[in-house]
C-alpha cells in the first residue's frame, strides 16, 4: 500500500478558502443601525405575540417597555430621514434661548438655530406695542445642503443644541447641529452691551465627509415686514431693499428680482427700522428679491413688503466658515454712521448728490444743535426753518432787486415789441432786448439763479424730515406724531389720493403757498419780458400754477409727515414776511432807476467770448431770415 504524502497545494487552497470566507462574513455583517432595527423589530414581534395570547385578565408588558420601543422607532425613523444628523432628533424642538442687552432682545430657537423674535426695547409701534422686527414666523434663516448619503436637508427643519456662556460683558450663544461631539455645524451669536450689532458666525467641524460637495449649498434669508407706523402709505414709501456691492450701496425697486455678485451686505429697511446681514466673505451669484405686499387702497394692512436673499455658500477644504453680523435696530443716520467701513448709513437715505450733502453736512448739525437744548421738536423745526430762511434771505433780496430793475426798463422793452412786431422780426426783437438789458446792467439770469439755488434746500428737507427718526412719536400742538400725518377729523370714507382723514398742517401750508405765489406772480411779471407773438403767455401759466400748487400740496401732504407740512407752512409764511419787508422797507425803486440811467451812460464793457459767439450766431440767423424774406418777395 502506497503511503499518502503531505500535499502543500491543498493546504494553501484551504487557507485561501478560509480567508475568503472570513472576508465575506466580515464585510456582510450588519451595521449598528441595522442591528438596532432588527432588535426593535424582534421586540415588536414579541409584544404582538404576547398581545395575541393574553386573556382579559392577563397583565401586558410594562409601560417602560412600550416607551423604550417607541424611542427606538423614533431613532430608526430619524436615522432614515436625517442620516448623519439623526442626533438632532433628540434635542428639544420647542426649546428657545434668549440673549439681550439694554437695547435689543433676541430669542433663538433650537429648531433651525435661528432668531424667531427680535425686540427693540426702546421703541413701540403706533399702537404702543413693542417693536419686533421678527415675530410670529415672519422670518426664516436657512441653509440648504446635500449629504454624501444623498440626502437634501434644511437647517430650519433640524434641531440645534444651545450653550449659553459669557465672554466678559458679552453674551455668547453657541447653537450646534451635531453628528457627534466632534462633528457639528455651529451658529455662534455674540451680543455686546448697548449695541444693536450682533456678531454672528457659521462654521462646520469635521463635516468634510458629510457635506456633498457636488450639491450646491445655499443660504436663504426671508423676512416679511410688519407695519409699525400710523401712516402705512408713508411707511411703505420708505421701505426698501438695500445692498452693498463692491463698495457701492444700491437698492431694489419695491417689486424687483436681481442676481448680483460681490454682495457685502443686504439690508431690509422698514422706514425707521432695519434688519441687515453683513458678511466678511462677499456673496456671489446672490439672488435678491423685493415684493410689495401693501396696496394703497388697503389702509388697514398689517404688512408692507417681503424681502428675500438666496445665495450659494463656499466650502473650503470641505468645511463651512463665514464671519458675519446681524443688525436689528433703528434707521438712524448718526447711529449707522458709527459702524465705520460698512456704509450702513446709506440706508438712512438722506438723499442723493447735493441734496444728501446738504442734509449730512448742514441740516443734521443744525437740527442736532437745536435739539440739544430744546426738548419740543415742533419748536426745533420752527427755529430751524427760521435759520434756513435767514440764510436764504440774501437770495430773496437779490431776486427782488432784479425784479425792480426789470420793472424800470419794462417800458423800453415794450417799445421794442412795438417797433419790431411779428414772427419775422423775432430775432431782431431779441437782439434789441438783450442790448437794452446789457446797457442797463440787468440780466434775466440774475432773477432765475436765486430761485434755482433755493431748490436744493427744498428737496433736501423733503428727504430730511420724513427720514429723521428723532421726530417719531414726538407731539406738537394737535399733531401726536411729527413723523406721521396730523389727524383732526375722520371722514368716514376715502377720497382717492387724499385719504379718509383731514390733516390741518397741509391745509395751513397750502394757504401759505397760495399767498406766496400770488405775491411772487407780481414779482415774476416784472421779471418777464412782454409777451411776444408766437410765444406762450407766461402770465396765464403763472395764474394757473397759483391755484394748482396749493391743491396738489393739499392732496399730496395729507398723508405725509406733519413735520414736513409744518416746515413748509412756517417757511412760506416767513418768506411772505421777508418779501414784504424787502419790498416796502429795503428796495428803493427811484434809486434803482437812477442807477440804471447811470449805467446807460457808461461805455459798454467788452463782451465775453460767450457773448460774442451768441451775438454772432443771432446776427447770422437774422441774415438768413432776411434772405428768406427777400426770396419770398
C-alpha positions in Angstrom: 0.0 0.0 0.0 1.4 3.3 -1.1 2.0 5.8 1.7 -0.1 9.1 1.4 2.2 12.2 1.1 1.5 15.7 2.5 0.0 18.0 -0.2 1.2 21.6 0.3 -1.0 22.8 -2.5 -4.2 21.5 -0.8 -3.2 23.3 2.4 -2.7 26.6 0.5 -6.1 26.1 -1.1 -7.9 25.5 2.2 -6.2 28.6 3.7 -7.3 30.8 0.8 -10.9 29.4 1.1 -10.9 30.2 4.8 -9.6 33.7 4.3 -12.3 34.4 1.6 -15.0 33.1 4.0 -13.8 35.3 6.8 -13.6 38.3 4.5 -17.2 37.7 3.2 -18.5 37.3 6.8 -16.8 40.5 7.9 -17.9 42.6 5.0 -21.6 41.4 5.2 -22.1 41.8 8.9 -25.0 44.2 9.8 -24.2 47.8 10.7 -25.0 49.0 14.2 -28.1 50.8 12.8 -29.3 47.6 11.2 -28.7 45.6 14.4 -30.7 48.2 16.3 -33.5 48.0 13.8 -33.6 44.1 14.0 -33.6 44.4 17.8 -36.6 46.7 17.7 -38.4 44.5 15.2 -37.9 41.5 17.4 -39.3 43.5 20.4 -42.3 44.4 18.4 -42.8 40.8 17.3 -42.6 39.7 20.9 -45.2 42.3 22.1 -47.5 41.4 19.2 -47.2 37.7 20.2 -48.0 38.5 23.8 -51.0 40.6 22.9 -52.4 37.8 20.8 -52.2 35.2 23.6 -53.2 37.2 26.6 -56.6 36.8 28.2 -58.5 39.8 29.5 -57.1 39.2 32.9 -53.5 38.9 31.6 -51.1 41.7 32.6 -49.5 43.2 29.5 -45.9 44.4 29.2 -44.8 47.3 31.4 -45.3 50.9 30.1 -41.5 51.3 30.2 -41.2 48.6 27.5 -43.5 50.5 25.1 -41.6 53.8 25.7 -38.3 52.0 25.0 -39.8 50.5 21.8 -41.2 53.9 20.8 -37.9 55.7 21.3 -36.2 53.0 19.3 -38.6 53.5 16.5 -38.0 57.3 16.6 -34.3 56.7 16.4 -34.7 54.4 13.4 -37.0 56.9 11.7 -34.6 59.8 12.4 -31.8 57.7 11.0 -33.7 57.0 7.9 -34.7 60.7 7.4 -31.8 62.7 8.7 -28.9 60.3 8.2 -25.7 61.5 9.9 -27.7 64.3 11.7 -30.2 62.0 13.4 -28.7 63.1 16.7 -30.7 66.4 16.3 -33.9 64.4 16.8 -33.1 64.1 20.5 -32.8 67.9 21.0 -36.0 69.6 22.3 -37.8 71.0 19.3 -39.6 73.8 21.1 -36.6 75.0 23.1 -35.5 78.6 22.9 -32.7 80.7 24.3 -32.7 84.5 25.0 -29.7 86.8 24.6 -30.1 90.5 25.3 -28.7 93.9 26.2 -30.1 97.3 27.2 -31.4 97.9 23.6 -32.1 94.5 22.0 -33.6 91.2 23.0 -33.2 88.2 20.6 -34.9 84.8 21.1 -33.2 82.0 19.2 -35.0 78.7 18.7 -33.4 75.2 18.9 -35.3 74.4 15.7 -33.2 75.9 12.9 -30.9 77.7 15.4 -32.4 80.9 14.1 -33.8 84.1 15.5 -37.5 83.9 16.0 -38.1 87.1 17.9 -36.1 90.4 17.6 -37.4 93.0 20.1 -36.2 96.6 20.1 -36.7 97.6 23.7 -36.7 101.4 23.3 -39.4 101.6 20.6 -43.1 101.0 20.3 -45.5 100.8 17.3 -48.2 103.4 16.7 -50.5 101.1 18.8 -47.9 101.2 21.7 -47.0 97.6 21.1 -43.3 96.6 21.3 -41.4 97.0 18.0 -40.4 93.5 16.9 -38.7 93.2 13.6 -39.0 89.4 13.8 -42.1 87.8 15.3 -44.9 85.3 14.5 -42.8 83.4 12.0 -42.4 86.4 9.7 -38.7 85.5 9.1 -36.7 82.4 8.1 -32.9 81.8 8.1 -31.9 78.5 6.4 -29.0 76.6 4.9 -30.0 74.1 2.3 -27.3 71.4 1.7 -26.7 67.9 0.5 -25.0 65.0 2.2 -22.8 62.2 1.0 -25.6 59.7 1.6 -27.7 61.5 -1.0 -30.0 63.4 1.4 -31.1 67.0 0.9 -31.5 68.8 4.3 -32.5 72.2 5.6 -31.2 73.6 8.8 -34.6 75.2 9.5 -36.0 71.7 10.0 -33.2 70.4 12.3 -32.7 70.9 16.0 -29.6 72.7 17.3 -28.2 72.2 20.8 -27.7 75.5 22.7 -24.9 76.5 25.0 -25.0 80.0 26.6 -21.8 81.5 28.1 -20.4 84.9 28.8 -17.3 86.4 27.2 -16.6 89.3 29.6 -19.7 91.6 29.4 -20.8 89.9 26.2 -23.3 87.1 26.0 -22.3 84.2 23.7 -24.7 81.6 22.4 -23.4 78.6 20.6 -26.0 76.6 18.6 -24.7 73.2 17.4 -26.2 70.9 14.9 -24.4 67.7 15.8 -23.4 64.5 14.1 -21.5 63.7 17.3 -19.5 65.6 19.9 -16.6 66.1 17.4 -18.6 66.8 14.2 -21.1 69.6 14.0 -22.4 72.7 12.3 -22.3 75.7 14.6 -24.1 79.1 14.6 -22.4 81.5 17.1 -24.2 84.6 18.3 -22.4 87.2 20.5 -24.2 90.3 21.7 -22.4 93.3 23.2 -23.8 95.7 25.8 -25.6 98.8 24.4 -25.3 97.8 20.7 -27.7 96.8 18.0 -25.0 95.0 16.1 -24.6 91.3 16.9 -21.6 89.2 15.9 -22.6 86.0 14.1 -20.6 83.2 12.5 -21.3 79.9 10.8 -18.7 77.2 10.8 -18.5 73.4 10.5 -16.2 71.0 12.3 -15.4 67.6 10.8 -18.1 67.6 8.2 -15.9 67.4 5.2 -17.0 63.8 4.6 -20.7 64.6 5.4 -21.3 67.6 3.1 -21.8 66.6 -0.5 -19.6 69.0 -2.4 -21.4 68.3 -5.7 -24.6 69.7 -4.3 -24.7 73.5 -4.1 -25.1 74.8 -0.5 -27.4 77.8 -0.3 -28.2 80.4 2.3 -31.8 81.6 2.4 -33.0 84.6 4.4 -36.6 85.7 4.1 -38.4 88.4 6.0 -42.0 89.9 5.8 -42.1 93.3 7.3 -44.9 94.1 9.7 -46.4 97.6 9.9 -45.1 99.8 12.7 -46.3 103.3 11.8 -49.7 105.1 11.7 -49.4 106.0 8.0 -48.8 102.8 6.2 -48.6 104.7 2.9 -45.7 106.8 4.2 -44.1 103.7 5.8 -44.3 101.7 2.6 -42.9 104.7 0.6 -39.7 104.5 2.7 -39.5 100.7 2.9 -36.7 99.5 0.6 -34.2 96.6 -0.1 -30.6 97.9 0.1 -27.4 96.1 -0.6 -23.7 96.9 -0.7 -22.0 95.7 -3.8 -18.2 96.0 -4.4 -18.0 99.2 -2.3 -21.2 100.9 -3.6 -24.7 100.9 -2.0 -27.6 100.3 -4.2 -31.3 99.4 -3.8 -34.1 97.4 -5.5 -37.3 98.9 -6.6 -40.3 97.6 -4.4 -41.1 94.9 -6.9 -37.8 93.6 -8.3 -35.7 90.5 -8.7 -32.0 90.7 -9.4 -28.9 88.5 -9.3 -25.7 90.2 -8.3 -22.1 89.4 -7.3 -19.7 90.8 -4.6 -22.5 91.5 -2.1 -21.1 92.6 1.2 -24.4 93.1 3.0 -28.1 93.2 2.5 -30.5 95.4 4.5 -34.3 95.2 4.7 -35.3 98.7 5.6 -38.8 99.2 7.1 -38.8 103.1 7.2 -37.5 103.8 10.7 -36.1 100.3 11.4 -33.7 98.0 9.6 -32.7 94.3 9.6 -29.4 93.7 8.0 -27.0 90.7 7.4 -23.3 91.6 6.8 -20.6 89.2 5.7 -16.8 89.4 5.6 -16.9 87.0 2.7 -18.9 88.6 -0.2 -21.8 86.7 -1.6 -21.5 85.6 -5.2 -24.4 85.0 -7.6 -26.8 86.3 -4.9 -30.5 86.4 -5.8 -32.2 89.5 -4.3 -36.0 89.7 -4.3 -38.2 92.5 -3.1 -42.0 92.3 -3.2 -44.5 95.0 -2.2 -47.4 93.5 -0.3 -49.2 96.7 0.5 -51.8 98.2 -1.8 -52.6 102.0 -1.5 -56.3 101.1 -1.0 -55.6 98.8 2.0 -55.2 101.3 4.8 -55.7 98.6 7.4 -52.9 96.3 6.1 -50.5 94.9 8.7 -47.6 94.0 6.3 -45.7 96.2 3.9 -43.0 94.2 2.0 -41.4 90.8 1.6 -37.6 90.5 1.2 -35.6 87.5 0.2 -31.9 86.6 -0.2 -30.7 83.4 -1.7 -27.0 82.9 -2.3 -24.6 80.0 -2.7 -22.1 79.4 0.2 -18.5 78.3 -0.5 -16.8 75.3 1.2 -13.1 75.5 1.9 -11.5 72.1 2.3 -15.0 70.7 2.6 -15.8 72.9 5.6 -18.1 75.9 6.0 -16.6 79.1 7.6 -18.3 82.5 7.4 -17.9 85.5 9.8 -20.9 87.8 9.7 -23.0 90.3 11.7 -26.7 90.8 12.3 -28.1 94.3 12.7 -31.6 94.8 14.1 -32.1 98.4 15.0 -33.3 101.9 14.1 -32.6 103.5 10.8 -30.7 106.3 12.5 -28.2 108.0 10.3 -26.0 109.1 13.2 -26.0 105.6 14.7 -25.4 103.8 11.5 -22.5 106.1 10.7 -20.7 104.8 13.8 -20.2 101.4 12.1 -17.2 102.6 10.2 -16.4 101.0 6.9 -19.8 99.4 6.4 -21.6 102.3 4.7 -24.8 101.3 6.5 -25.6 105.0 7.0 -26.6 105.0 3.3 -29.7 103.0 4.4 -31.0 106.1 6.2 -31.2 107.7 2.7 -30.5 111.4 3.3 -30.9 112.0 -0.5 -28.6 111.7 -3.5 -26.0 114.2 -4.8 -26.1 117.7 -3.5 -29.4 117.0 -1.6 -27.7 114.4 0.6 -24.7 116.6 1.0 -26.8 119.4 2.4 -28.6 117.1 4.8 -25.5 115.3 6.0 -23.2 118.3 6.5 -25.7 121.2 7.2 -29.2 120.2 8.4 -28.2 117.3 10.6 -25.9 119.6 12.6 -28.4 122.5 12.8 -31.1 120.1 14.0 -28.7 118.4 16.4 -27.6 121.7 17.9 -31.2 123.0 18.4 -32.5 119.7 19.8 -29.6 119.5 22.3 -31.2 122.2 24.4 -34.8 122.3 23.2 -37.0 119.2 24.0 -40.0 120.2 22.0 -39.3 119.1 18.4 -42.1 121.3 16.9 -40.2 124.4 18.3 -37.0 122.9 16.9 -38.5 122.7 13.4 -39.8 126.3 13.6 -36.4 127.6 14.8 -34.6 125.5 12.1 -37.0 127.0 9.5 -36.2 130.5 10.7 -32.5 129.8 10.5 -32.8 128.4 6.9 -35.0 131.4 5.8 -32.5 133.9 7.3 -29.6 132.1 5.5 -31.6 132.2 2.2 -32.9 135.8 2.6 -30.0 137.3 0.5 -31.2 135.2 -2.4 -34.7 136.6 -1.9 -33.3 140.1 -1.8 -31.3 139.5 -5.0 -34.3 138.2 -6.8 -36.3 141.3 -5.7 -33.6 143.7 -6.8 -33.6 142.0 -10.3 -37.4 142.3 -10.3 -37.2 146.0 -9.6 -34.6 146.6 -12.3 -36.8 144.8 -14.8 -39.8 146.9 -13.8 -37.8 150.1 -14.6 -36.7 149.0 -18.1 -40.0 147.3 -18.9 -41.4 150.4 -20.9 -38.3 150.3 -23.2 -38.8 146.6 -23.8 -42.5 147.2 -24.7 -41.4 149.9 -27.2 -39.0 147.3 -28.9 -42.0 144.9 -29.2 -44.0 147.6 -31.0 -41.1 148.6 -33.2 -40.4 145.0 -34.4 -43.7 143.2 -34.5 -44.4 139.8 -36.0 -42.6 136.5 -36.2 -40.3 137.7 -38.9 -38.7 140.2 -36.5 -38.4 137.8 -33.6 -34.6 137.6 -33.8 -34.3 141.4 -34.1 -36.5 141.9 -31.1 -34.4 139.5 -29.1 -31.2 141.3 -30.1 -32.6 144.7 -29.2 -34.0 143.4 -25.9 -30.6 141.9 -24.9 -28.9 145.2 -25.8 -31.2 147.2 -23.5 -30.7 144.8 -20.6 -26.9 144.8 -21.1 -26.7 148.6 -21.1 -28.9 148.9 -18.0 -26.9 146.2 -16.2 -29.8 143.9 -15.9 -29.8 140.1 -16.5 -32.7 137.7 -16.7 -30.5 135.1 -15.1 -30.0 137.3 -12.0 -33.6 136.7 -11.1 -33.7 133.0 -12.0 -30.4 131.9 -10.3 -31.6 132.8 -6.7 -34.7 130.8 -7.2 -32.7 127.8 -8.6 -30.3 128.0 -5.7 -33.2 127.5 -3.3 -34.4 124.3 -5.0 -31.7 122.0 -3.5 -32.7 123.2 0.0 -36.4 122.3 -0.8 -35.6 118.8 -2.0 -33.0 118.2 0.8 -35.6 118.9 3.5 -38.1 116.8 1.6 -35.8 113.9 2.5 -34.6 115.1 5.9 -37.8 115.3 7.9 -39.5 112.1 6.9 -36.3 110.1 7.5 -35.5 111.6 10.9 -36.3 109.0 13.5 -35.9 111.6 16.3 -39.3 113.0 15.2 -41.0 109.7 15.6 -43.8 109.8 18.2 -43.0 113.4 19.1 -46.1 115.6 19.5 -46.6 119.3 18.8 -49.9 121.2 19.1 -52.6 118.9 17.7 -50.1 116.6 16.0 -49.4 113.5 18.1 -46.6 112.2 15.9 -44.4 114.6 13.8 -43.2 111.6 11.7 -46.7 110.9 10.5 -49.8 112.9 9.5 -51.8 115.0 11.9 -55.4 114.0 12.1 -58.1 116.5 13.1 -61.1 114.8 11.6 -62.0 111.3 10.2 -64.2 111.5 7.1 -65.7 108.0 7.4 -65.0 107.4 3.7 -61.9 107.5 1.4 -61.2 110.2 -1.2 -58.8 108.9 -3.9 -55.2 110.3 -3.5 -56.4 112.2 -0.4 -57.3 109.6 2.2 -60.0 109.1 4.8 -59.0 111.9 7.2 -58.3 115.6 7.3 -54.8 117.0 8.3 -54.6 120.6 9.4 -50.9 121.3 8.7 -51.2 120.6 5.0 -54.2 123.0 4.8 -52.2 125.8 6.5 -49.2 125.1 4.2 -51.5 125.2 1.2 -52.9 128.6 2.2 -49.4 130.0 2.8 -48.1 128.8 -0.5 -51.2 130.3 -2.2 -50.4 133.8 -0.9 -46.7 133.4 -1.5 -47.4 132.5 -5.2 -49.8 135.5 -5.5 -47.0 137.8 -4.3 -44.4 136.0 -6.4 -46.6 136.4 -9.5 -46.3 140.2 -9.4 -42.6 139.9 -9.0 -42.3 137.5 -11.9 -44.5 139.8 -14.0 -41.8 142.4 -13.7 -39.0 139.9 -14.4 -40.5 138.7 -17.6 -40.2 140.4 -21.0 -43.5 141.5 -22.6 -45.3 138.6 -24.3 -44.1 138.2 -27.8 -46.1 137.0 -30.8 -46.0 133.2 -31.1 -44.7 132.7 -27.6 -46.8 131.2 -24.7 -48.3 133.6 -22.3 -46.3 133.0 -19.1 -48.7 135.2 -17.1 -51.6 132.8 -17.7 -49.4 129.8 -16.8 -48.4 131.5 -13.6 -52.0 132.2 -12.7 -52.9 128.6 -13.3 -50.0 127.4 -11.0 -51.2 129.8 -8.2 -54.3 127.6 -7.9 -52.9 124.2 -8.8 -49.9 124.2 -6.5 -51.9 124.6 -3.2 -54.3 121.9 -4.3 -51.5 119.5 -5.2 -49.8 120.1 -1.9 -53.1 119.6 0.0 -53.6 116.2 -1.6 -50.0 115.0 -1.5 -49.2 116.0 2.1 -52.4 114.9 3.7 -50.9 111.5 4.5 -47.3 112.7 4.7 -45.2 113.6 7.8 -46.7 116.5 9.7 -43.1 117.8 10.3 -42.7 118.4 6.6 -46.1 120.3 6.4 -45.2 122.3 9.4 -41.8 123.3 7.8 -43.5 124.4 4.5 -46.2 126.3 6.4 -43.6 128.2 8.5 -41.2 128.6 5.6 -43.8 130.1 3.2 -45.1 132.4 6.0 -41.6 133.7 6.7 -40.9 134.2 3.0 -44.0 136.3 2.7 -42.9 138.4 5.6 -39.4 138.8 4.2 -40.7 139.7 0.8 -43.0 142.4 2.3 -40.1 143.9 4.3 -37.8 143.9 1.3 -40.5 145.4 -0.9 -41.6 148.2 1.4 -38.5 148.9 3.5 -35.4 147.8 1.6 -35.9 148.3 -2.1 -35.8 151.9 -3.4 -37.1 151.9 -6.9 -36.1 155.6 -7.5 -32.5 154.8 -6.5 -32.5 151.7 -8.8 -33.9 153.8 -11.7 -31.1 156.4 -11.2 -28.5 153.6 -11.1 -29.8 152.1 -14.4 -29.7 155.6 -16.1 -26.1 155.9 -14.9 -25.2 152.5 -16.3 -26.6 153.5 -19.7 -24.2 156.5 -19.8 -21.1 154.3 -19.2 -19.3 152.8 -22.1 -20.3 149.2 -22.8 -18.0 146.7 -21.3 -16.0 144.4 -23.6 -18.1 141.4 -24.5 -17.1 138.0 -23.2 -16.2 135.2 -25.6 -19.6 133.6 -25.0 -21.5 136.8 -25.6 -19.6 137.5 -28.8 -20.4 134.0 -30.1 -24.0 134.4 -29.1 -24.3 137.8 -30.9 -22.6 136.4 -34.0 -25.0 133.4 -34.1 -28.0 135.7 -33.7 -26.8 138.1 -36.5 -26.2 135.1 -38.8 -29.7 133.8 -38.1 -31.1 137.3 -38.8 -29.3 137.5 -42.1 -30.6 134.1 -43.1 -34.1 135.1 -42.1 -33.8 138.4 -44.2 -32.6 136.4 -47.2 -35.6 134.1 -47.0 -37.9 137.1 -46.8 -36.3 138.5 -49.9 -36.7 135.3 -51.9 -40.4 135.2 -51.0 -40.9 138.7 -52.3 
